[in-house]
Structures are given as structure tokens and as C-alpha cells.
Amino acid sequence: MIYKKAFTLAEVLITLGIIGIVAALTLPVLINSYKNKQTVTQLKKVYSILSQATILAQANYGEISDWNIKDNDDASTENIVYYYKPYLKLLKDCRKAAGCWSNDKVTGLDGVSTSRFDEFRNSGGLSYKYSIALADGTFIVFDIYSNLDVLGISDKLPDGVNATMVFIVDINGLKRPNRVGRDIFVFALTNNGVVPAGISNNSENCSKNISGLNSGIDCAAKVLEEGDINY
């Protein structure tokens, strides 16, 4: 009689248990890594879209210094958005109404609620701001800043102007976490075209240890440079 070797039930159960433990330990890491790569890919895409739209807008409407950009001026904001819209694939043009920003509370990279973008959630209207939703689900709020220091951008303002356009981007729209530095990033219009926040200060506020309004505000440059989310 020929006896064939086989695993006992106990051995099979032990093996399955070990596989389950390994899977439980590695799957969260793999899932997180996959999500991070998705974020990087989408951020690069948005950066490219804004950069190309800027080049095309300049070709049509002249140099940025001729765009008459004024802070705290609705007409100026609407004019600039008008320059960009032909080169953006829009899903929705919300202007100042609700629909192009999540109603969830935004948190800083430190996980603490921040009031910096609270106004975007209001359905009553955005003061001097303009919001749109792209066809891929990305939300963009256009806002004019007279100072870019808070964004870690030392390129300052374009030649001949006292203010410039800033693009606040939620790369996954209504989806969470709605956290600055995770799915919410910032870009600005400068002499060098569209640049990511943090390009000049080594993204010094891109840390969970930084608290307050600036927590994560300048992560865009760090993510684009490293091609990963290492914070």
C-alpha cells in the first residue's frame, strides 16, 4: 500500500492563520501606499492642467501684468476665471454658490479643524472668490492674494501687479479626508507661471507637528518633488 503525505487539518489551520496575520499587517500599508500614489498622480495632473491653462490664457489675453488683478475685487476674480475656463474641462461652474466644495469641516495636516477654508462651505456666497468643479471631480477655488509669504512662495507677485491668483484645489472633490496636505493643496500664479505652495520655504509647514491655520498649507511642492507623501 502506498501512503501519500498530506497536511493535517491542524497544519492547514495554522498556515491559514499565519497568512491571515501577515495580510492584516501588510494590507493597510499597501492600501495606504496605493492611496498616496493616487494623490500624487492627481496632484501632478491638476498642476499640469493649471500650468497649460495659464500658458493658453496668456497667449490669448496677454501677459499677467496686463490682467488687472486686484485683491478683494469680485470683478477682477471673475475676469481671471473667464480667462481660464475655456481651457478647463468643467463639470460645474458654481461661481459663489454651493456645490463645488465639500460641506465637511476642513482640517489642517495636524488633524485639527481649521477655519481657513470655512467660507468655501457656505451656500450664501464666497467673498471675492470663485469655485468650479472639473470633469474629473476636482474642485478649484480661485482667490486673489496680495501676499504669497504664507504659502511659502518667494517668487512674490508677477511683475507690475499688487496681487495674484491663488488656486485652492481639492483633488478628490466630495470625498474625504478634506485635510490640507492630504487632498487639499495650493498653487499660485507668479512670474514663473503656476507654482506649488512651499516651493521657496522647503514646505516647512508640511508637518503634523505644525498646528494652526498654516498646518499643511505648503505641502504641494514637497509632494510634487518627492513623488510621494512622506509626512
VOPAGU-2260 file (C-alpha; in pm, 1 decimal, decimal comma):
REM VOPAGU-2260
SITE   aa  ch    i         X         Y         Z
SITE  MET   A    0       0,0       0,0       0,0
SITE  ILE   A    1     130,3     342,6     -94,9
SITE  TYR   A    2      87,8     619,2     159,1
SITE  LYS   A    3      68,1     976,9      34,1
SITE  LYS   A    4     193,7    1254,5     254,6
SITE  ALA   A    5     -58,1    1531,9     331,2
SITE  PHE   A    6    -102,7    1823,5     566,6
SITE  THR   A    7    -307,6    1764,8     873,8
SITE  LEU   A    8    -606,4    1984,9     948,4
SITE  ALA   A    9    -413,5    2147,7    1229,7
SITE  GLU   A   10    -124,6    2233,5     999,7
SITE  VAL   A   11    -361,0    2382,9     741,9
SITE  LEU   A   12    -532,8    2595,9    1005,5
SITE  ILE   A   13    -200,2    2715,5    1142,6
SITE  THR   A   14     -84,0    2809,6     791,0
SITE  LEU   A   15    -406,9    2996,7     717,9
SITE  GLY   A   16    -373,4    3174,6    1049,9
SITE  ILE   A   17     -20,1    3288,6     965,7
SITE  ILE   A   18    -133,3    3407,3     621,4
SITE  GLY   A   19    -417,1    3599,6     784,9
SITE  ILE   A   20    -182,0    3769,3    1029,8
SITE  VAL   A   21      61,7    3867,1     753,6
SITE  ALA   A   22    -224,7    4000,0     540,3
SITE  ALA   A   23    -360,6    4201,0     832,8
SITE  LEU   A   24     -17,6    4357,2     884,4
SITE  THR   A   25      64,9    4430,5     521,2
SITE  LEU   A   26    -269,2    4519,6     361,4
SITE  PRO   A   27    -310,4    4855,7     541,0
SITE  VAL   A   28      40,8    4950,6     431,1
SITE  LEU   A   29     -28,2    4851,7      71,5
SITE  ILE   A   30    -362,8    5031,7      67,7
SITE  ASN   A   31    -207,9    5347,3     213,4
SITE  SER   A   32      74,7    5333,0     -40,4
SITE  TYR   A   33    -177,9    5295,5    -322,8
SITE  LYS   A   34    -380,9    5593,0    -198,2
SITE  ASN   A   35     -65,6    5803,3    -171,9
SITE  LYS   A   36      28,7    5722,3    -530,3
SITE  GLN   A   37    -321,6    5816,6    -642,9
SITE  THR   A   38    -287,3    6150,5    -464,7
SITE  VAL   A   39      48,7    6222,0    -626,4
SITE  THR   A   40     -82,7    6130,8    -971,5
SITE  GLN   A   41    -389,4    6352,2    -934,4
SITE  LEU   A   42    -186,5    6642,5    -795,8
SITE  LYS   A   43      52,4    6623,7   -1091,1
SITE  LYS   A   44    -245,4    6619,0   -1325,8
SITE  VAL   A   45    -400,9    6929,5   -1168,9
SITE  TYR   A   46     -65,9    7108,0   -1174,5
SITE  SER   A   47     -30,9    7030,6   -1543,9
SITE  ILE   A   48    -386,5    7143,3   -1619,4
SITE  LEU   A   49    -340,4    7477,2   -1442,8
SITE  SER   A   50       1,5    7534,0   -1599,4
SITE  GLN   A   51    -121,9    7466,5   -1952,3
SITE  ALA   A   52    -433,5    7677,2   -1899,8
SITE  THR   A   53    -212,6    7965,4   -1784,3
SITE  ILE   A   54       5,6    7944,1   -2095,7
SITE  LEU   A   55    -300,5    7941,0   -2321,3
SITE  ALA   A   56    -466,4    8225,7   -2129,9
SITE  GLN   A   57    -152,1    8438,2   -2168,4
SITE  ALA   A   58    -143,4    8362,4   -2539,3
SITE  ASN   A   59    -500,0    8490,3   -2566,2
SITE  TYR   A   60    -508,5    8775,1   -2314,8
SITE  GLY   A   61    -150,4    8891,8   -2289,0
SITE  GLU   A   62      96,8    8896,5   -2002,2
SITE  ILE   A   63     -21,7    8850,3   -1644,3
SITE  SER   A   64      81,8    9206,9   -1568,1
SITE  ASP   A   65    -194,6    9319,6   -1804,9
SITE  TRP   A   66    -468,6    9117,3   -1639,4
SITE  ASN   A   67    -563,2    9392,1   -1392,6
SITE  ILE   A   68    -556,3    9159,8   -1092,2
SITE  LYS   A   69    -695,4    9324,4    -778,7
SITE  ASP   A   70    -738,3    9177,0    -432,4
SITE  ASN   A   71   -1084,3    9191,1    -271,6
SITE  ASP   A   72   -1246,5    9263,8    -605,2
SITE  ASP   A   73   -1519,7    9036,4    -742,1
SITE  ALA   A   74   -1493,5    9170,9   -1095,4
SITE  SER   A   75   -1119,7    9102,3   -1107,4
SITE  THR   A   76   -1165,5    8744,9    -984,5
SITE  GLU   A   77   -1440,8    8678,8   -1238,7
SITE  ASN   A   78   -1229,5    8819,8   -1520,7
SITE  ILE   A   79    -938,0    8590,0   -1440,8
SITE  VAL   A   80   -1166,1    8286,5   -1415,6
SITE  TYR   A   81   -1313,6    8387,9   -1750,6
SITE  TYR   A   82    -961,4    8371,0   -1896,9
SITE  TYR   A   83    -911,6    8016,9   -1761,4
SITE  LYS   A   84   -1247,6    7849,2   -1817,6
SITE  PRO   A   85   -1208,7    7780,0   -2193,1
SITE  TYR   A   86    -906,0    7563,8   -2113,0
SITE  LEU   A   87   -1058,1    7369,1   -1824,5
SITE  LYS   A   88   -1297,7    7076,7   -1865,9
SITE  LEU   A   89   -1576,9    7190,8   -1636,9
SITE  LEU   A   90   -1835,4    6972,3   -1472,3
SITE  LYS   A   91   -1994,5    7259,6   -1284,0
SITE  ASP   A   92   -1949,2    7635,9   -1262,3
SITE  CYS   A   93   -2059,7    7722,4    -909,0
SITE  ARG   A   94   -1930,2    8078,8    -900,7
SITE  LYS   A   95   -2015,0    8176,7    -541,4
SITE  ALA   A   96   -2282,7    7914,5    -475,3
SITE  ALA   A   97   -2252,3    7577,6    -304,0
SITE  GLY   A   98   -2171,9    7261,3    -498,5
SITE  CYS   A   99   -1801,4    7293,8    -576,1
SITE  TRP   A  100   -1665,0    7228,5    -227,8
SITE  SER   A  101   -1738,5    6970,5      38,3
SITE  ASN   A  102   -1966,8    7062,9     326,4
SITE  ASP   A  103   -1736,5    6875,7     564,5
SITE  LYS   A  104   -1517,3    7069,9     802,2
SITE  VAL   A  105   -1162,4    7103,9     669,8
SITE  THR   A  106    -878,1    7007,2     899,6
SITE  GLY   A  107    -511,8    7101,2     892,3
SITE  LEU   A  108    -242,7    6838,9     846,4
SITE  ASP   A  109    -232,4    6813,7    1226,0
SITE  GLY   A  110    -587,0    6677,3    1218,7
SITE  VAL   A  111    -731,3    6980,4    1395,5
SITE  SER   A  112   -1018,8    7172,6    1242,0
SITE  THR   A  113    -906,0    7490,9    1068,1
SITE  SER   A  114   -1119,2    7791,7     981,6
SITE  ARG   A  115    -905,7    7892,2     682,1
SITE  PHE   A  116   -1144,7    7740,2     426,5
SITE  ASP   A  117   -1471,7    7755,9     620,8
SITE  GLU   A  118   -1612,4    8015,3     383,0
SITE  PHE   A  119   -1593,1    7766,6      95,1
SITE  ARG   A  120   -1863,9    7554,6     261,5
SITE  ASN   A  121   -2117,7    7834,2     281,0
SITE  SER   A  122   -2400,9    7835,3      31,8
SITE  GLY   A  123   -2458,6    8208,5      76,6
SITE  GLY   A  124   -2162,5    8309,8    -134,9
SITE  LEU   A  125   -1786,3    8341,2    -142,0
SITE  SER   A  126   -1640,6    8685,5     -82,4
SITE  TYR   A  127   -1410,5    8771,5    -372,0
SITE  LYS   A  128   -1371,2    8401,2    -458,4
SITE  TYR   A  129   -1496,5    8176,2    -736,5
SITE  SER   A  130   -1540,5    7798,4    -732,4
SITE  ILE   A  131   -1561,4    7538,0   -1008,2
SITE  ALA   A  132   -1567,3    7158,8   -1039,2
SITE  LEU   A  133   -1367,3    6984,9   -1311,3
SITE  ALA   A  134   -1496,0    6687,7   -1508,3
SITE  ASP   A  135   -1266,6    6452,7   -1312,6
SITE  GLY   A  136   -1421,1    6562,6    -981,1
SITE  THR   A  137   -1150,8    6808,2    -877,5
SITE  PHE   A  138   -1271,2    7123,0    -701,4
SITE  ILE   A  139   -1086,3    7452,3    -754,6
SITE  VAL   A  140   -1142,9    7777,9    -569,9
SITE  PHE   A  141    -991,2    8089,2    -730,1
SITE  ASP   A  142    -882,1    8350,3    -476,7
SITE  ILE   A  143    -664,7    8660,5    -519,5
SITE  TYR   A  144    -382,6    8714,9    -266,9
SITE  SER   A  145    -177,0    9028,8    -219,6
SITE  ASN   A  146      95,7    8838,2     -32,4
SITE  LEU   A  147     226,4    8487,2    -102,4
SITE  ASP   A  148     454,8    8452,8     200,9
SITE  VAL   A  149     203,2    8240,8     390,9
SITE  LEU   A  150     216,9    7989,4     105,2
SITE  GLY   A  151     594,6    7956,6     114,2
SITE  ILE   A  152     639,9    8121,2    -224,6
SITE  SER   A  153     915,7    8379,9    -252,1
SITE  ASP   A  154     866,9    8440,1    -623,3
SITE  LYS   A  155     643,4    8719,0    -497,0
SITE  LEU   A  156     388,3    8864,8    -731,7
SITE  PRO   A  157     409,8    8885,2   -1111,0
SITE  ASP   A  158     577,2    9196,6   -1245,9
SITE  GLY   A  159     368,6    9510,3   -1237,4
SITE  VAL   A  160      86,7    9381,2   -1014,8
SITE  ASN   A  161      -1,0    9414,6    -647,6
SITE  ALA   A  162    -188,3    9085,4    -623,4
SITE  THR   A  163    -207,5    8748,5    -795,8
SITE  MET   A  164    -433,7    8448,4    -838,7
SITE  VAL   A  165    -417,0    8157,2    -596,9
SITE  PHE   A  166    -572,4    7818,2    -674,3
SITE  ILE   A  167    -702,2    7614,9    -377,5
SITE  VAL   A  168    -752,0    7259,9    -501,6
SITE  ASP   A  169    -941,7    6965,3    -353,7
SITE  ILE   A  170    -815,2    6681,3    -572,1
SITE  ASN   A  171   -1093,3    6435,2    -484,2
SITE  GLY   A  172   -1390,8    6667,5    -454,4
SITE  LEU   A  173   -1659,2    6548,3    -213,9
SITE  LYS   A  174   -1453,4    6256,1     -88,0
SITE  ARG   A  175   -1273,9    6271,5     244,8
SITE  PRO   A  176   -1046,3    6330,7     431,5
SITE  ASN   A  177   -1080,7    6701,4     337,5
SITE  ARG   A  178    -747,9    6766,0     502,4
SITE  VAL   A  179    -491,2    7026,3     397,1
SITE  GLY   A  180    -183,4    6845,3     269,5
SITE  ARG   A  181    -376,0    6522,4     206,9
SITE  ASP   A  182    -635,1    6606,9     -54,7
SITE  ILE   A  183    -634,3    6987,2     -38,0
SITE  PHE   A  184    -337,1    7168,8    -192,9
SITE  VAL   A  185    -249,7    7521,5    -304,3
SITE  PHE   A  186     -87,6    7675,3    -614,4
SITE  ALA   A  187     -23,1    8038,1    -711,2
SITE  LEU   A  188      36,8    8241,7   -1024,3
SITE  THR   A  189     384,0    8401,3   -1038,4
SITE  ASN   A  190     642,9    8524,5   -1287,1
SITE  ASN   A  191     738,4    8159,3   -1331,4
SITE  GLY   A  192     384,6    8055,3   -1416,0
SITE  VAL   A  193     184,1    7841,0   -1176,9
SITE  VAL   A  194     395,7    7721,0    -884,4
SITE  PRO   A  195     312,5    7490,4    -591,2
SITE  ALA   A  196     291,2    7626,8    -238,2
SITE  GLY   A  197     608,6    7551,8     -43,5
SITE  ILE   A  198     841,3    7587,7    -341,0
SITE  SER   A  199    1055,9    7850,1    -165,2
SITE  ASN   A  200    1041,5    7751,6     203,7
SITE  ASN   A  201    1106,3    7379,5     169,4
SITE  SER   A  202     742,3    7319,4     269,5
SITE  GLU   A  203     823,9    7399,4     630,6
SITE  ASN   A  204     458,1    7385,6     735,5
SITE  CYS   A  205     407,4    7042,1     580,1
SITE  SER   A  206     429,0    6853,7     908,3
SITE  LYS   A  207     180,5    6703,0    1151,4
SITE  ASN   A  208     372,4    6885,3    1423,5
SITE  ILE   A  209     275,6    7224,4    1281,4
SITE  SER   A  210     -55,2    7344,8    1421,5
SITE  GLY   A  211    -281,5    7637,7    1342,6
SITE  LEU   A  212    -405,7    7790,3    1017,8
SITE  ASN   A  213     -85,1    7709,7     826,3
SITE  SER   A  214     -75,0    7337,8     904,7
SITE  GLY   A  215     -11,2    7163,9     571,6
SITE  ILE   A  216     -70,1    7476,5     364,1
SITE  ASP   A  217     257,0    7438,0     169,8
SITE  CYS   A  218     268,5    7061,2     106,7
SITE  ALA   A  219     215,7    7078,5    -270,5
SITE  ALA   A  220     581,1    7142,4    -355,5
SITE  LYS   A  221     702,4    6864,2    -126,3
SITE  VAL   A  222     465,3    6606,6    -274,3
SITE  LEU   A  223     549,2    6700,5    -632,4
SITE  GLU   A  224     924,1    6698,1    -567,8
SITE  GLU   A  225     933,0    6367,6    -379,0
SITE  GLY   A  226     661,0    6192,2    -577,3
SITE  ASP   A  227     523,5    6053,6    -253,9
SITE  ILE   A  228     359,1    6154,4      72,8
SITE  ASN   A  229     625,8    6119,1     339,0
SITE  TYR   A  230     473,0    6302,2     631,8
